[in-house]
């Protein structure tokens, strides 16, 4: 891991119910019957006769400001007063559009909003409502939250507008729509014909959404009537996220899609990611690219397939390929591993500033010596790592077609210190567990097999290919250093008992604002390969390692 340096005031404590919103208001109540007095979001703006210049309030928000601002917004929304609710936010235009769509496009009525206990400026609240469309109705219930901020121009508190205020599954640009679903539902099956559901495998929510979006019309089903999240346009170079069904008013007839997943291994993956907060893992078959399992501790976003995280020292697999090909390192030959190396104005060091005197490259790789790689930066061109990543490992070309949305990594061309940082998986290098499972698979087999969740034969889609393979000598040395790491290096504890046909690499990646780095681990055993990350997990061998190793054992 590289280091670098207005209603009348109420006279009782009875619950106040307005527009479905319930909260307690005391004598001289902090909420004041939801009338925003003295600086609330809907208070007088200071303009008019007799007014003089009004100082703009600054500084942190008080608990009262947070409480009254949130209450004003929620009360107005619950009453159906879109204009007043939007005026309590910092983006009235966007809020008006979203709240109008909530009623007209999503057909949501009978809204009851119940605030919870604020945590600083963040206020959680529960939503209960009814979705109605063409004579069909279904209840809707969920929890979300809002954040209050101080407007820099007026100094008044406002609700920071985000689409997620309306529903936690929304991101800016998304919409809620109720009507005939554009895409029929699908029944997803594992490789042996077992049905895959979110009830049994909660990590598969986004995967099943993706399968429906891509294969629903091809699988022979008929669409039903649903409340769903319709996703907005994705950023350039990023695959659009799948639409998501929230409430089904009438069921359509599903088609059937068979996947490469194994229900048994998927169950094991679901079990393992529960052991670590923010854990994600992928298991695949190196010889074919078939994905056998994918799981995330948190189910709102598929980090395993779509995450974009610095991979830390697991990237040293790709960098080692580069060094072997250029003759800048040989597995069993002496290689420098000093405490520090300076490049591009940055001073890089090893974990706990260790050094290896008179050691081999294999020893440096197994101990995850950063300086062994940074020391070679002066002999490399800025685009060398990018070329190997693309040409040999199929990374960073936005060309993977696995059957559902995924991110296939990023290894941009960088210079100076950032280029050096890329060599150890920092800088602007970005990966996810799917990418790193593919990397270790390529190292094991010597050639890239694009991972896939649905066989390309189902829809005759074109899968990603690389322009070349690594040389036999390079592959032999890669396997040697990976096997040594699994048996005697930083991965040995997690991989104990899985040899001899195995190999592994640990990693930890620093992230600004985190107390602990993200822990990474990628490994193979026989014709199985897996990779995992535990965000803020610390050393990968201790956090992600046991998860990956458990999956390899289960699949063997």
N, C-alpha and C positions, 0 to 999 in steps of 0.2 A: 504494500500500500504506500503510494507516494505521499510524502508530507510536504507541505508548502505553507509558507508563512503569511265642548263646553255645555254642560248641564249643571243644575244646582249641586252643591256639595252634599253628599249623602251623610246622614247623621247616624249610621249604624254600620255594623260589620257584616251585613247580609250580602250574599252573592249578587252580583250585578250581571244580568243577561241581556245582551244587545246583539241582534243579528246572529244569534247562535253562539256568541263569544261569552265565556264564563270566566270571571276572575273575582278575587276578593278585594274590596275597597274599604279601607278603614276610615275612621274620623280624621278629618284633615288629610284624606287619603292621598297616598303618593300618586295614584292614578287620577284622582279628582273626577270620578265618574266618566273617565275617558275624554274629558275636555282638556285639551292641551293648553294649560295655563303657563305663562311665564317661561317661554322658550321651547315648548314642545314643537313637534314637526308641523302642526297646523296653526301655531300661534301667529299673532299679528306680525307682519313682516317689517314693522317699523316705519312704514311710509304713511303719510297723511298730514293733515293740518296740525300744527303745534308740535310736530316731531322735529327733533334735532338730530345731529349725527349720532349714531349708535355704534358703540365700540363692538367689534367682532369678537365674539368669545372664542377662546382657544383652549388648548389643554385637553386632558383626558375627559371622557364622558363620565358623568356621575351615574350612580345606579338608578336614580330617579329619571334622568334623561333617557336612559336605555329603556326603562320600564314603560314610561309614558309614550315614547315614540313607537315602540313595538305595539302597544295597546291601540294607539290611534290607527296604525296601519291595519292591524288585524280586525278591529271593529268595522272599519270602512269596507274592507274586503268581505267580511261576513255579512254586512248589510247589502252588499251588491253595489256599493258606491265606488265604482272604479276610479272616477276622477279624483276623489278624496284620497283613496288608497294610494294611487300613483303619485299624488302630490307629496305624500309622506316619504317618498324615496328619492334617491339621488339621480334617477334616470326616469322621469315621468313618461317619456315617450315609449321606452321599452316596456315599462311596467304596464302602461295602458294597453299596449298590444297583447301582452301575455295574459293579463287578467280578463280582457275582452274575449280572447280566444278560449280561455278556460270555460266561459259560459256558452259562447256561440259555437265553437268548433268541437270542444270536448263534451258539450252538453252536460255539464256538471251543475247540479242544483242542490239546495238544502244544505249549504255549507256551514259547518260548525267548526270554529277554530278555538282551540284551548291552549293557552300559553303555559309553558313549564317554567322552571327556575332558571333565571339567567346565569350564565357563566361569563363574567366580564361583559363584553358588548354583544355576546352571542346569546340568542333567545330561542330555545327549542319550542316547537308547538305541534300539537296533534290536529289532524284534519279528518273530519268525518263528513261525508257527502253522499249524493246519489247520482249515478250515471244513468241517464234516460235517453232512449233513442227508438223512435218508431214503435212505441208501445211496450218496449222492453226496458226494465230497470234492474240495476244491480247496485249494492252498497259499495262505497269506496272509502277506505281508511288508510292513512299513512302518517308518518311523522317526518317533519323536516325542520329547518331552522332558518333564522335570519340574523343578520349582523347590523348593528347600528354604528354609524360613523358620523363624524362631525363635518358638516359642509365647510370647505375652506373659505368660501366667499362670504356666506352669511353667518357662519359660526354655529348654525343650528344643527341639531341632530337629525339625521335622515337614515332610513333603511337603505343599506347598500343593495342596489338591485342586482340580482343574479337570477337566472332562470330557475335555479335550484330552490329558490324561495317558494315557488309555486309547487314544485315536486322534486324530490331528491334525485330522480333519475334524469332530470333535464340538465343539459348544458346549454350555454348561450347559443341561440340559433335553432334549437329544437322546438317542437310544438307538441301539444296534446290534441289528438283528434279522435273522435268517436264516429264510427260508420262501418261500412263494409270494408273488411280488411283487404288491402290490395294484394296480399299474398296469402295463399292457402296455408293452413298449418301442416306440419310434418310430424311423423313419428320417427324418431331417430333410433336406430338399432346399433348394437355393438357388433364386433366382427363375427360373433357367433349367433346373432339374431336376437339377443336380449334387448328389451326396450330400455332406453336411457331417459330418465326423467329428472327434473330438478328436485323433486321430493326425495329421491334416492341419492342423487349426486348433485348437490347444490352448486358446486363450482361450474357446472355445465350450463348455467343460465344464459350467459352471453354466447356460448357455443351453439346452443339450440336455437337462439335467436338468429344467429348467423346462418345456420343450416336452412332455416325456414326462408330467410330472405333470398338466399341463393338458389335453393332447390324447390321451394314451395310450388311454383308454377310448373316445374318440370316433373314433379313426383306424382301428379295426377289427382291432387286434392281439390277441395272446394272451399272458398273463403267464408268465414263467418262474420259476425258483427262484434267489434271490439273497441275498447279505449286503448290507444297505444301511443307510445312516444315515436314521433316521426322525426328522424334525425336531420339536422341541418347539414350544409355542405362541409366537407372536411378540408383541412388545410392542404396546400399543394404537397404532394409526395406522401400523404398520409391516407390510408384506406378509411373510407367512411364507416363509422360504427353502425351496427345493425339496429333497425327499429325494434322496439320492445313492446310486447303486449302487457298491459296492466290489469285490465278487467275484460272478461269475455261475457258478452250479453247473449250471444247465440253461437254455438260451436259449428264450425265448418267440418268438412270431411277431410281428415289428414291424408297426405301421401306418405310414402315410406322412403327413408334414406338410410342406407347402411354405411357405417363409419368403420374406421380402423381401430377404434377404441376397444379395450378389453374391460368389460364390466367389473371383473374381479380386481384388476390392477387399478381401475378408476376408483373403486371403493377404498383400496389401500392408500392411494394418493390423497383422497379426501381425508382419511384418518390421519395421515402423517402431517398435513399442513395445519391441522388443528393444534399441533404441539408447539408452534411458534407463531406469534403475532406477525402479520404481514409476510407470511411465507407463500411462495409460489414454486411449482415444480412441473416439469415435463418429462415423460418417459417415451422413448422412441426406439425403433429398430434401425441400427446403422446400415445394414445391408440393403434396405429398401426405402427408408425414409418414413415408414408407417408410424404414426403417432399412437401410442398405446394408452396414455393417460395424461391428463392435464388438470391441475387443481390449484386453487388460490384460497388462502385463509379468508380474505375479504372477497365478497362476491359481486361487488358493484362494478368492478373493472377487471378485465382479464389481463392482469400483469404478465402472466405466463406467456401469452401470445402477442400482446400489444404493448407491453411495457417498454419504456425507453430509459434505461438506467446505465450508468457507467459500470462495466463488468469487472473492474479491478484486475487482479492478477490472473484471472482465468483467461484474459486476453493474451497472456504470455504464450499461449499455445500458438496463436497466429503469429506473434512476433518471433517466436522460436523458428517457425517455418521460414520466415524471412531471413533470419540470421543463418540458418543452416544452408539455405539456397545460395546466399552470398558468400559463404565460407567464412563468416565472421564468428562462428561458434561451431564446435563439435562436441557431441555429448560427453565423451570421455577425455577431452583435452582440457588443459588448464584454462581457467577463465577468471577475470578479475571480479571480485565482489567486495569493494571497499565500503567503509561506513557511509561515505558521502560522495556524490558526484554533482558538479555544477554544470548546467547547460542552459544556454539561452537566458542567463541571468537568474535562474532558479536553482536553489540548492536542494537536491533530492537526497533522501536517506532511506535506510531500511528500517523495518519495524524494530523498535528498541535499539536502533543504531548498531545492529550486529554487523559483523563482517566475517568473511570466510577467507582465510589465508591459504594460499597454495591449493585452492580447490578446483574442481572441474565444473564445467557448465552444468552437468547433470546435478551436481550438489547444489549449485546456485538455484537451479530451477525447482528442485525439491524443497528447498528452504524458502522459496519465493523471494529471492534477492532482487530488489528493485534496481540497484546500481549495476548489476550484471548486464541489464538491458539498456539502461540510460547511458552507460559508458560507451555504447556503440552508436549513439545517435549521430555523432559527428561524422560517421562513415556512411550515413544513409541520406538518400534524397527525401524531400518532403512527401512525395507521393508513393514511396516504396510500400509502406504498410497498407495504404488504400488499395494498391494494385493487387497485393497478395490476398487481401480480404475478399476482393471482388473476383479475381481470376481463379483462385483455388477454393475458397470457402463459400462463394455465392452470396456474400453479404453486401448490404448497402446499395443494391441496385433497384429496389422497389419492384422486384420481379417474381417474388414467391406467390404461388397460388395454391394454398393448402386446403381450400374448401370453405374457409370462414375468414373474416378479417384478421390480419396479422401484420406485424412490423418486422421487416427482415434486416434490422440492424443499420447502423450508420458508422462509417469510418471515414470521415472527411479528411481531405488533405489539409494539413496544418504545418506550421513552421515554428522554428525556435523552441522555446520551452514547451509550448503546447504540443508540438510534434513529439518531443521526448516523453511527455506525460501520456500520450496516446500509446506508447510502447508498453506501458504497464496498465492499460485499461482505464486511464483517467482522461483529462482533456475533454474533447467533445465526442469521444467514442461512446456509443449507446447500444445496448443489447437487452435481451430478455432471456428467460430460461429456454425458450424454443430455439433461439439463435445459438446459445451456448451448448445445448444438447446436440445441435447439428454440427457445431465446430468439433466437439470431441468425437462425434461419429465419423467425420471426415478424416480426422487424425487416425482413427482406428482402421478404417477401410482403405484410406489413401485416395478416395475420390468422393465428390459431393453428390449426395442424393437428397434432393429437396424434400423436406418433411411434408407430409400430407395427412389430412384427417378423413378425406373422402377420396377414393381411388380416382385418378384422372380418367379412367375408362368410363366412369358414370356420365360425365358431361364432355368428354374429349377435349378438356382444357389443356393448354400448354404449360408445363412446369418449367421452373428455372433450371438453367444449365450453366456450367462454368466453362471458361474458354480453355482451361488446361487442368491437368492434375499435378500434384507434387511428384518429385522424383522418388524412386524407390529408396535411395539413400536418405533423403529427407524424412520420408515416412518411418523408416527404421529407427532413425534417431529420435523422432517424436514419440514413438511408442516406447522407446527405451526410457526417456526422461519421465514420461507419464506413468510407466510401470514403477519406476524407482520412487516417484512421489507417492504412489499408492501403497507401496510396501515399506518405505523408509522415510518419507518426507512428511509434509504438513497434512497429508490426507490419510496417513497410515492408521490413525485411530478409528476413523469412520469406516475405512475399507477393510479392516481386519477380518480375515476369514473368507474374503471374496476372490482371492487369487486362484491360480496364477495369471489367467487370461483377463487382466484388468488394467486400468490406468485411471489416473485422476489428477485434478488440479483444483487447488483452493484459491480463494480470492477475497479481498475486502476492499471496498471502494468508498473513499471519502465523499461526503455530500455536505455542501454548505448548509449550516443551520442544524445539523444533526450531531448529537452527542456521541453516537456510535456509528461506525461505517456500516454499509450494507454488506452482509456476508454472502459469498457465492461459493458454489461447489459444482463441479461437473466431472462426470466419470463414465466409464464403460465397464461392463462385465460380459464377456462373450458377445452375443449379438443383441445386447441391450445397452442403451446409453441414456443418461439422464442428466439434468441440470436443474439447480434450484437457487433461489435467492431468498434471503430473509432480510427485509429492510430494517435497518438499525440493529442488525443481529450481531455485529462485531465480527470476529474471525469466522470465516466460512466453514472451516473444518469443524467448528463447535456448533454452529447454528444450522446451516443448510446441509452440511455433510451427513448427519444422521438421517435426514429425510431422504436424500438421494440414495444412500446406501440401503435403506430399508426397502425402497422400491426395487432396486437391483436384486436384492435377496428374494423378494416376493415373486419376481418375474423369472427367476432362474429355475 
